[in-house]
Amino acid sequence: MATRRALKHIHISPTQIPYATGAAVQHVLVKNYLDSKRFPDIVPRPVPTLLTMEFLPVYTFGRRQQHDEESMRKYEILKRKVPEATSVVTMRGGQTTFHGPGQLVAYPIIDLKEFNLSSKCYVRMLEDTTIELLKGFGLRAKTTENTGVWLSDIEKIASIGVHLRRYITSHGVAINASTNLSYFDQIVACGLPESRATSIEQAAWDEWERQMAGVKNPIQELGNRLADVLQEKLDHQLEHGKP
């Protein structure tokens, strides 16, 4: 059996942060991994890490959209229509989505080779981890033919978009907890016009309120729970060689 690799969980800030701050921390951790591959005798192997955070309002675009004229037109429109939200082109896969207050954003920074994971299996692991987390609120989430986690065929509660470089992961999952869902009205989230966003609070109000009563930072608490579930999934992968 492979040696267990403890997952380090870092919640970047107890307050909401600009997207650029989260991206900068992620960049440093990814660079450390890449440097350890390039200079293994000099740079020690980093610890697998889960970054969690809560962003100030921001619309993010997938990496391929920067070469799409229509997407860039929408990018400029969003900047005018929702001035309190920034708009950013990222390196993740997928299309336009929203991040903001009341949403848990989680970026696992791991080496897929270390866990014998393909990119497809890794995405499935993120979906399964999110589904397991939502069970704790009495929600029966699922996957569909479209990436992400859903409460029904049209109600999306979590978005997934990842980036890989030399098997090192970045970006990850965004879970709507108590998000102001009206921000999603300004976009066709993830390119699916028939879908709509939902949240834990909207779908399981009583349970969300009960579990988070007295919790100083609900998003950080949700991140702690996600880290525990992801650690279990990674342990299982090392032990059995499959998600």
C-alpha positions in Angstrom: 0.0 0.0 0.0 1.3 3.5 -0.9 2.3 5.9 1.9 -0.5 8.2 3.0 -0.2 11.7 1.8 -1.8 14.2 4.3 -3.7 17.0 2.5 -2.8 20.4 3.8 -5.8 22.7 4.0 -5.3 26.5 3.7 -8.3 28.8 3.9 -6.6 32.0 2.5 -8.5 34.6 4.5 -11.5 34.8 6.9 -12.8 37.6 4.8 -13.7 37.9 1.1 -10.7 38.4 -1.2 -10.1 39.7 -4.7 -9.8 37.0 -7.4 -6.2 38.1 -8.0 -5.2 37.2 -4.5 -6.4 33.6 -4.7 -4.8 33.3 -8.2 -1.5 34.5 -6.9 -1.4 32.1 -4.0 -2.3 29.3 -6.3 0.4 30.3 -8.7 3.1 30.1 -6.0 2.0 26.6 -5.0 1.8 25.3 -8.5 5.3 26.8 -9.2 6.7 25.0 -6.2 5.4 21.7 -7.6 6.8 22.3 -11.0 10.2 23.4 -9.6 10.4 20.2 -7.6 9.9 18.2 -10.8 12.5 20.2 -12.7 15.0 20.2 -9.8 14.2 17.2 -7.7 17.6 17.1 -6.0 17.2 20.8 -4.9 13.5 21.5 -4.4 11.7 19.2 -1.9 8.4 17.7 -3.0 5.6 19.9 -1.8 2.7 18.7 0.3 -0.6 18.2 -1.5 -2.7 21.3 -0.7 -6.3 22.4 -0.8 -6.8 26.1 -1.1 -10.2 27.4 -0.1 -11.5 30.9 -0.3 -14.5 33.2 -0.7 -14.1 35.8 -3.5 -15.4 39.3 -3.9 -17.8 39.3 -6.9 -16.0 38.2 -10.1 -17.0 36.7 -13.5 -14.4 34.3 -14.8 -13.9 33.1 -18.3 -12.3 29.8 -19.5 -9.0 29.9 -21.3 -10.4 29.1 -24.7 -12.9 32.0 -24.6 -10.2 34.6 -24.9 -9.9 33.6 -28.6 -13.7 33.8 -29.1 -15.0 37.2 -30.3 -18.5 36.7 -28.9 -17.2 35.7 -25.5 -15.0 38.8 -25.4 -17.9 41.0 -26.4 -19.9 39.6 -23.4 -16.8 40.1 -21.2 -16.9 43.9 -22.0 -20.7 44.1 -21.5 -20.4 42.4 -18.1 -17.8 45.0 -17.0 -20.3 47.7 -17.7 -23.5 46.0 -16.5 -22.2 44.8 -13.2 -19.5 47.3 -12.2 -19.1 45.9 -8.7 -17.9 42.6 -10.2 -14.5 42.2 -11.9 -14.2 40.1 -15.0 -11.1 37.8 -15.5 -9.9 35.4 -18.2 -8.4 32.3 -16.4 -6.4 29.3 -17.4 -9.1 26.8 -16.3 -11.3 24.8 -18.7 -15.0 25.5 -19.2 -16.9 28.7 -19.9 -18.2 31.7 -18.0 -19.1 31.4 -14.4 -19.5 33.6 -11.3 -17.7 33.6 -8.0 -18.6 35.7 -5.0 -19.7 36.1 -1.4 -21.5 33.0 0.0 -19.7 30.6 -2.4 -16.9 28.2 -1.4 -14.1 28.1 -4.0 -11.7 25.2 -3.6 -8.4 24.7 -5.5 -6.7 21.3 -4.9 -3.0 21.6 -5.8 -1.8 18.0 -6.2 0.3 15.8 -8.5 -2.0 13.4 -10.3 0.8 10.9 -10.9 1.4 10.7 -7.1 -2.2 9.4 -6.8 -2.3 7.4 -10.0 -5.2 9.6 -11.3 -6.1 10.4 -14.9 -7.5 13.8 -15.6 -11.0 12.3 -16.2 -10.9 10.4 -12.9 -9.7 13.5 -11.0 -12.7 15.5 -12.2 -15.0 12.6 -11.2 -13.3 12.6 -7.8 -14.0 16.4 -7.4 -17.7 15.7 -8.3 -17.9 12.8 -5.9 -16.3 14.8 -3.1 -18.8 17.6 -3.6 -21.8 15.2 -3.7 -20.6 13.6 -0.4 -20.3 17.1 1.2 -23.8 18.0 0.2 -25.2 14.8 1.7 -24.4 16.3 5.0 -27.1 18.9 4.4 -29.7 16.2 3.3 -29.2 17.0 -0.4 -29.1 14.3 -3.1 -26.8 15.8 -5.7 -25.7 14.1 -8.8 -23.6 14.3 -12.0 -25.0 14.6 -15.5 -23.6 14.6 -19.0 -22.4 18.1 -18.2 -19.5 18.8 -15.9 -20.4 19.9 -12.4 -22.7 18.9 -9.6 -26.5 19.2 -10.0 -29.6 18.9 -7.8 -31.7 18.2 -10.9 -31.1 18.1 -14.6 -31.4 21.9 -14.7 -30.3 23.0 -11.2 -26.6 23.4 -10.8 -25.1 23.8 -7.4 -21.4 23.5 -8.1 -19.2 24.3 -11.0 -15.9 22.5 -11.9 -13.1 23.8 -14.0 -9.5 22.5 -13.8 -6.1 23.1 -15.4 -3.2 20.7 -15.6 0.4 21.3 -16.2 2.8 18.3 -16.0 0.1 16.5 -14.0 -0.1 19.3 -11.4 -3.7 20.4 -10.8 -5.0 24.0 -10.3 -8.4 25.6 -10.2 -11.1 23.2 -9.0 -14.7 23.5 -7.7 -17.0 26.3 -6.7 -20.0 25.4 -4.5 -22.9 27.8 -4.0 -23.6 27.9 -0.3 -25.5 31.1 0.4 -24.6 32.9 -2.8 -26.7 35.8 -4.2 -27.9 33.8 -7.3 -29.0 36.9 -9.2 -25.4 37.4 -10.3 -25.9 34.3 -12.5 -28.8 35.9 -14.3 -26.3 38.1 -16.2 -24.6 35.1 -17.9 -25.3 31.8 -19.5 -23.5 29.8 -16.8 -21.0 27.3 -18.3 -22.7 27.8 -21.7 -25.9 26.0 -20.7 -28.9 28.3 -21.4 -31.5 25.8 -20.0 -29.7 25.5 -16.6 -30.1 27.7 -13.5 -28.0 28.1 -10.4 -29.1 27.0 -7.0 -27.4 26.9 -3.6 -27.3 24.9 -0.3 -29.2 27.8 1.4 -32.0 27.8 -1.3 -32.3 24.0 -1.5 -31.9 23.2 2.2 -32.6 26.4 4.1 -33.5 24.8 7.5 -30.5 22.5 7.5 -28.1 25.2 6.4 -29.4 27.6 9.1 -29.3 24.8 11.8 -25.7 23.7 11.0 -24.3 27.2 10.6 -26.0 28.8 13.6 -23.2 30.3 15.7 -20.5 29.5 13.1 -18.3 32.5 12.7 -17.3 31.8 9.1 -19.7 29.4 7.4 -17.6 29.3 4.2 -14.4 28.4 6.0 -16.3 25.7 7.9 -17.6 24.3 4.6 -14.0 24.3 3.4 -12.9 22.3 6.4 -15.6 19.7 5.7 -14.6 19.5 2.0 -11.0 19.0 3.0 -11.9 16.1 5.2 -13.9 14.4 2.4 -11.2 15.0 -0.2 -8.6 13.5 2.1 -10.7 10.4 2.4 -11.0 10.1 -1.4 -7.3 10.5 -1.9 -6.5 8.0 0.8 -8.9 5.5 -0.9 -7.2 6.2 -4.2 -3.8 5.4 -2.8 -5.0 2.3 -1.1 -7.1 0.8 -3.9 -5.8 2.5 -7.0 -9.2 3.8 -8.0 -11.6 6.6 -6.9 
